[in-house]
Amino acid sequence: MAMRAYVLIEAAVGKAKSVAEGVKDLKFSEARVISVDAVTGPFDVIAQLEADDLDRLGRAVTEGIQQVDGVQRTTTCLVVRLS
């Protein structure tokens, strides 16, 4: 079963739009970007990712999202299935 996570992204001032576009343009061989939205509140962008395992998901965040120009910090929230 695939793992899914929400990545909450804090962007540099004035960079939310370019960060969202940069994350949307990322291509991973081991993970899929499901959605990317610019939002209001304490975070600027929220991305939803999916991968076959936690290591692949982690690499997508550290080697992909965190490398996008303007990204200052990420918080990754793993989806859990409670049923």
N, C-alpha and C positions, 0 to 999 in steps of 0.2 A: 504494500500500500504506500502510495506517495506521501511525502511529508509536505505540509504547507505552512507558510509563515507570513506574517505581516511585518514589514520592515518600516519602522517609523523613522523618518529622516529629518534632521535639522539642517537647514541650508544657511549659507552665509546671507547676510542682508542683501536683498535685491536679486537673489539667485534661485528662488523657488521654481520659476518657470523653466530656466535652463537645466536645473537639476532634474525636474520631472521629465523633460525631453531627453536628457542624457540617459536616465534610467530606462525609459521606454525603448531607446535605441540599442540597449545592451543585448548581445546575443551570447548565450551560454550553450555549450554542448551538453552540460550535465544538469541544467535547471531551466525552468520556464518562468518568464515574467507573465503573470496572469493579468494584473492590472496595475496602473499607476495613477494616482490622483493627487493634485495639489489640494491642500486642506487648510482650514483656519485652526487656531489653537496653538498649543505648545510645540507642535510639529508642523513642518511645512509641506511635506510630501509623504504619502503612504503608498508602499508598493506591496503587492501580494505575489509571492513566489512559490513555486512548487518544484520538488526534486525527489528522486528515488530514495535518498537517505540524508541524514543530518550533515554528514561531511560535505556532500555536494552542495547542499543548501548553504552551509557556512562559507564555502569557497565563493559562491555567487555573491555573497554579501561582502566578504573581505577583499576579494580580487576583482570584483565588478563594481557594485554600488558604492563602496567606500572610496573608489578611485575616481569617481565622477567629479569633475571640477565643481566646486561650490559646496560639496557635502562636508559638513563639519562633524556630525555625529549620527550614529544609527543605534536604534534599539530594535532587537528582533524578538517578536512574539510568536512562539510556535503554537500552531493550532492543535488542540487536543480533542479527541473524540470521547465524550462522556457517556455514550450509550453502549 
